[in-house]
Amino acid sequence: LDTMFKNIKKIRFYYDDIFSETSTEDINITINVELEDIYNSEEKIINLVRNRKCIECFSNDIAFCKRCNNKIYYEQEKCFLVNCSEKIIVFSGESNEEKNKRAGDINIRIFSKKHPQFHILNNYDIVYYIFSTEKDIIHEFEFLDGQLYIFECTYPYSEFYIIENKGLCIPYSTKRGNLIIKVVPKMETNTNFKLYLN
């Protein structure tokens, strides 16, 4: 009978809070990463400390718990793996735990740091500007994947050039956005001018 009560106590300890109508506050985190990390789907590890239930208190029949000092809850550190290509990542039920409340979520939002050459458009397209004084263009540049590319075009230029599937990863899809190249003519300034009275 004593064993049965102990087992019921353990079950209530594990599951009572799950069905609570109220939850603890979500933990919201914003991280800024390099655009290269987003493009290449690099993974980052985030260490977080949350208040969580002390499992040792009820997994072992001990009089004193060294982990939480019999407070039932303690500060637990956990590593969360995030993929930089995802804009919002939700770890459900991983926020702080409190008595008679179900645990909230951890929401991680990923933003790109400003890049000196490439710019994000419409969330998944990448824009690259080429400034040139030449009519026929042969332009070499290093892209976000670390590869060198050569772009060629002749005058007159199109408003923009689209290279499909070279943008950022689109969630829940095997496709990417596009790379959009815009040529900006950079003509030399003419300092020879005259002013007339009409």
Rosetta blueprint (number, residue, H / E / L):
1 L L
2 D H
3 T H
4 M H
5 F H
6 K H
7 N H
8 I H
9 K H
10 K H
11 I H
12 R H
13 F H
14 Y H
15 Y H
16 D H
17 D H
18 I H
19 F H
20 S L
21 E L
22 T L
23 S E
24 T L
25 E L
26 D L
27 I E
28 N E
29 I E
30 T E
31 I E
32 N E
33 V E
34 E L
35 L H
36 E H
37 D H
38 I H
39 Y H
40 N L
41 S L
42 E L
43 E E
44 K E
45 I E
46 I E
47 N E
48 L E
49 V E
50 R E
51 N E
52 R E
53 K E
54 C L
55 I H
56 E H
57 C H
58 F H
59 S H
60 N L
61 D L
62 I L
63 A L
64 F L
65 C L
66 K L
67 R L
68 C L
69 N L
70 N L
71 K L
72 I L
73 Y E
74 Y E
75 E E
76 Q E
77 E E
78 K E
79 C E
80 F E
81 L E
82 V E
83 N E
84 C L
85 S L
86 E L
87 K L
88 I E
89 I E
90 V E
91 F E
92 S L
93 G L
94 E L
95 S L
96 N L
97 E L
98 E E
99 K L
100 N L
101 K E
102 R E
103 A L
104 G L
105 D L
106 I E
107 N E
108 I E
109 R E
110 I E
111 F E
112 S E
113 K L
114 K L
115 H L
116 P L
117 Q L
118 F E
119 H E
120 I E
121 L E
122 N L
123 N L
124 Y L
125 D E
126 I E
127 V E
128 Y E
129 Y E
130 I E
131 F E
132 S E
133 T L
134 E L
135 K L
136 D L
137 I E
138 I E
139 H E
140 E E
141 F E
142 E E
143 F L
144 L L
145 D L
146 G L
147 Q L
148 L E
149 Y E
150 I E
151 F E
152 E E
153 C E
154 T L
155 Y L
156 P L
157 Y L
158 S L
159 E L
160 F L
161 Y E
162 I E
163 I E
164 E L
165 N L
166 K L
167 G L
168 L L
169 C E
170 I L
171 P L
172 Y L
173 S L
174 T L
175 K L
176 R E
177 G L
178 N L
179 L E
180 I E
181 I E
182 K E
183 V E
184 V E
185 P E
186 K L
187 M L
188 E L
189 T L
190 N L
191 T L
192 N L
193 F L
194 K L
195 L L
196 Y L
197 L L
198 N L
